[in-house]
Amino acid sequence: MTESILTDDKKSATAQDEAPYYILYQTTSQHWAHAEQVRWALLYNFLMAATILLLAWAAIYGEDQPNVARKIPLILFAGVGCLTSFLWIGLCARANGFVTAYAEYAKKLEVSLSAKVQGPFHAAYSHRNQISGFARWVESRRITLIVPSLFSILFFVLFLISILA
């Protein structure tokens, strides 16, 4: 005997009709996992680039050369760091959108596939709603936006220091 599921148009479907939904659910889950990996890879790559720019800026700033000779590279490194930070904010916001979109779509598929079992996307959503305090505020989507934002402020301050140096 096949179990029936409730589809979006409220029609009864058989287990044979469920197969495309399971394939779609699996694909959506894989896309979600990929989007999550891309989100963190973007942050790691940004941190690597920002570290290199900061080290280069600090190395030049610490040299005993006339101010004119070091002013241009200081401004350049700080400016590139500020620009890179702003670009990365956009990239991370875009990646966050993909992660959210795939998670929402997967939750809809879970409802369509089985009303008896809570799927992993619904379980994660339920778990997030139970978290309180500071831990609730610290989310991946926020971290991937806050880190480049803080670096943009840092690089802007370094840009001003470079101009005044």
VOPAGU-2260 file (C-alpha; in pm, 1 decimal, decimal comma):
REM VOPAGU-2260
SITE   aa  ch    i         X         Y         Z
SITE  MET   A    0       0,0       0,0       0,0
SITE  THR   A    1     137,2     338,7     -91,2
SITE  GLU   A    2     114,0     637,5     137,2
SITE  SER   A    3     -29,9     955,4       2,8
SITE  ILE   A    4     121,9    1300,2      28,5
SITE  LEU   A    5     -29,0    1644,4       0,7
SITE  THR   A    6     103,5    1842,3    -294,7
SITE  ASP   A    7      87,5    2218,6    -343,6
SITE  ASP   A    8    -239,7    2195,0    -534,4
SITE  LYS   A    9    -393,5    1986,1    -252,6
SITE  LYS   A   10    -425,9    1669,3    -463,5
SITE  SER   A   11    -355,6    1325,0    -326,2
SITE  ALA   A   12     -45,5    1161,5    -469,9
SITE  THR   A   13      99,2     811,3    -449,4
SITE  ALA   A   14     451,7     705,0    -356,7
SITE  GLN   A   15     529,8     677,2    -727,2
SITE  ASP   A   16     437,6    1042,8    -766,0
SITE  GLU   A   17     670,3    1128,4    -475,9
SITE  ALA   A   18     987,6    1017,8    -658,9
SITE  PRO   A   19    1043,5    1347,2    -843,1
SITE  TYR   A   20     995,1    1534,2    -515,8
SITE  TYR   A   21    1260,3    1322,4    -343,5
SITE  ILE   A   22    1501,7    1385,8    -628,6
SITE  LEU   A   23    1422,5    1755,3    -617,4
SITE  TYR   A   24    1463,8    1755,1    -238,5
SITE  GLN   A   25    1800,6    1581,8    -263,3
SITE  THR   A   26    1915,8    1827,4    -528,3
SITE  THR   A   27    1793,3    2122,8    -323,6
SITE  SER   A   28    1978,0    1990,7     -18,0
SITE  GLN   A   29    2297,0    1959,0    -220,6
SITE  HIS   A   30    2257,3    2311,1    -354,3
SITE  TRP   A   31    2201,0    2437,9       0,0
SITE  ALA   A   32    2517,6    2262,1     122,3
SITE  HIS   A   33    2712,9    2403,4    -170,8
SITE  ALA   A   34    2580,8    2755,1    -106,5
SITE  GLU   A   35    2678,8    2723,5     261,2
SITE  GLN   A   36    3031,1    2616,3     161,6
SITE  VAL   A   37    3055,8    2904,1     -85,4
SITE  ARG   A   38    2946,8    3148,2     185,1
SITE  TRP   A   39    3225,1    3040,1     419,9
SITE  ALA   A   40    3482,2    3011,6     139,2
SITE  LEU   A   41    3405,8    3373,1      49,4
SITE  LEU   A   42    3472,7    3479,3     407,4
SITE  TYR   A   43    3795,5    3278,3     429,6
SITE  ASN   A   44    3919,8    3421,3      99,8
SITE  PHE   A   45    3832,3    3771,3     213,4
SITE  LEU   A   46    4019,1    3721,9     539,9
SITE  MET   A   47    4324,9    3601,9     348,5
SITE  ALA   A   48    4319,5    3903,8     115,2
SITE  ALA   A   49    4254,3    4146,2     402,3
SITE  THR   A   50    4540,4    3997,1     603,5
SITE  ILE   A   51    4783,1    4040,1     314,2
SITE  LEU   A   52    4673,8    4401,0     261,8
SITE  LEU   A   53    4701,5    4476,4     633,8
SITE  LEU   A   54    5046,6    4321,5     659,8
SITE  ALA   A   55    5166,8    4511,2     353,5
SITE  TRP   A   56    5025,5    4835,9     490,4
SITE  ALA   A   57    5184,6    4777,2     834,1
SITE  ALA   A   58    5522,0    4685,8     682,1
SITE  ILE   A   59    5535,2    5006,2     480,2
SITE  TYR   A   60    5400,5    5219,1     763,7
SITE  GLY   A   61    5674,7    5087,4     996,1
SITE  GLU   A   62    5960,8    5167,7     757,2
SITE  ASP   A   63    6198,7    5458,0     816,4
SITE  GLN   A   64    6150,9    5628,9     482,7
SITE  PRO   A   65    6040,5    5979,5     398,5
SITE  ASN   A   66    5666,2    6030,9     418,9
SITE  VAL   A   67    5631,3    6103,3      45,7
SITE  ALA   A   68    5788,6    5771,0     -60,1
SITE  ARG   A   69    5556,5    5562,0     151,7
SITE  LYS   A   70    5238,8    5768,4     128,1
SITE  ILE   A   71    5126,2    5637,2    -212,6
SITE  PRO   A   72    5155,5    5264,5    -126,2
SITE  LEU   A   73    4987,7    5325,3     209,8
SITE  ILE   A   74    4694,1    5500,3      42,8
SITE  LEU   A   75    4683,2    5231,7    -225,2
SITE  PHE   A   76    4676,5    4936,2      17,8
SITE  ALA   A   77    4418,3    5100,2     244,1
SITE  GLY   A   78    4202,5    5203,5     -52,8
SITE  VAL   A   79    4213,4    4857,6    -209,6
SITE  GLY   A   80    4130,2    4706,6     130,0
SITE  CYS   A   81    3831,2    4936,3     170,8
SITE  LEU   A   82    3706,8    4865,0    -182,0
SITE  THR   A   83    3758,6    4490,3    -139,0
SITE  SER   A   84    3565,8    4497,4     188,2
SITE  PHE   A   85    3267,7    4668,0      24,3
SITE  LEU   A   86    3272,0    4421,9    -265,2
SITE  TRP   A   87    3284,8    4129,1     -23,8
SITE  ILE   A   88    2984,3    4260,6     168,0
SITE  GLY   A   89    2789,4    4236,1    -157,5
SITE  LEU   A   90    2923,9    3891,0    -239,4
SITE  CYS   A   91    2840,2    3760,2     106,8
SITE  ALA   A   92    2490,6    3911,9      95,1
SITE  ARG   A   93    2436,0    3735,8    -236,1
SITE  ALA   A   94    2562,5    3403,5     -97,8
SITE  ASN   A   95    2337,6    3445,9     207,3
SITE  GLY   A   96    2043,0    3488,1     -28,7
SITE  PHE   A   97    2118,0    3157,6    -199,0
SITE  VAL   A   98    2149,0    2973,4     133,4
SITE  THR   A   99    1817,9    3117,0     253,8
SITE  ALA   A  100    1639,0    3049,0     -74,7
SITE  TYR   A  101    1747,2    2683,9     -84,8
SITE  ALA   A  102    1657,4    2631,5     281,9
SITE  GLU   A  103    1310,2    2781,7     233,3
SITE  TYR   A  104    1250,7    2573,4     -77,1
SITE  ALA   A  105    1367,6    2256,5     100,5
SITE  LYS   A  106    1131,7    2327,9     391,7
SITE  LYS   A  107     842,2    2353,9     145,0
SITE  LEU   A  108     944,0    2023,0     -11,8
SITE  GLU   A  109     960,4    1858,8     331,9
SITE  VAL   A  110     599,6    1957,2     392,6
SITE  SER   A  111     501,0    1814,2      54,1
SITE  LEU   A  112     685,5    1488,3     108,4
SITE  SER   A  113     586,9    1385,4     456,0
SITE  ALA   A  114     359,7    1526,1     720,1
SITE  LYS   A  115     466,4    1254,1     966,4
SITE  VAL   A  116     841,1    1317,1     985,7
SITE  GLN   A  117    1014,5    1644,1    1059,6
SITE  GLY   A  118    1287,2    1692,6     799,2
SITE  PRO   A  119    1632,4    1833,3     871,8
SITE  PHE   A  120    1546,5    2182,0     745,7
SITE  HIS   A  121    1243,3    2206,0     973,6
SITE  ALA   A  122    1446,1    2057,8    1259,5
SITE  ALA   A  123    1717,5    2321,1    1209,9
SITE  TYR   A  124    1454,9    2595,4    1198,1
SITE  SER   A  125    1297,2    2466,8    1519,9
SITE  HIS   A  126    1637,2    2444,5    1687,9
SITE  ARG   A  127    1725,3    2803,0    1588,9
SITE  ASN   A  128    1399,4    2925,2    1740,5
SITE  GLN   A  129    1491,6    2765,2    2074,2
SITE  ILE   A  130    1831,6    2934,7    2096,2
SITE  SER   A  131    1832,3    3247,1    2310,1
SITE  GLY   A  132    2064,8    3524,2    2418,4
SITE  PHE   A  133    2387,8    3608,1    2243,0
SITE  ALA   A  134    2404,6    3270,9    2066,6
SITE  ARG   A  135    2076,7    3348,2    1887,2
SITE  TRP   A  136    2219,9    3672,3    1751,0
SITE  VAL   A  137    2542,9    3511,4    1624,4
SITE  GLU   A  138    2433,0    3359,6    1294,4
SITE  SER   A  139    2636,2    3267,3     987,8
SITE  ARG   A  140    2455,4    3520,1     770,7
SITE  ARG   A  141    2538,2    3797,6    1016,1
SITE  ILE   A  142    2900,4    3697,8    1068,0
SITE  THR   A  143    2969,7    3684,1     694,1
SITE  LEU   A  144    2841,2    4042,9     664,8
SITE  ILE   A  145    2979,5    4188,6     988,0
SITE  VAL   A  146    3339,9    4078,0     934,1
SITE  PRO   A  147    3388,8    4256,4     599,1
SITE  SER   A  148    3195,4    4556,1     736,8
SITE  LEU   A  149    3436,5    4588,5    1028,2
SITE  PHE   A  150    3730,8    4554,9     793,2
SITE  SER   A  151    3587,2    4827,1     569,9
SITE  ILE   A  152    3586,1    5059,5     872,4
SITE  LEU   A  153    3941,7    4955,3     962,8
SITE  PHE   A  154    4066,7    5011,0     608,8
SITE  PHE   A  155    3891,5    5349,0     594,0
SITE  VAL   A  156    4069,0    5453,6     915,7
SITE  LEU   A  157    4397,7    5331,4     769,3
SITE  PHE   A  158    4319,4    5529,3     453,5
SITE  LEU   A  159    4279,0    5845,5     661,6
SITE  ILE   A  160    4600,1    5768,5     854,1
SITE  SER   A  161    4777,9    5716,7     520,3
SITE  ILE   A  162    4666,1    6054,9     390,3
SITE  LEU   A  163    4774,3    6226,7     710,5
SITE  ALA   A  164    5104,8    6036,6     739,3
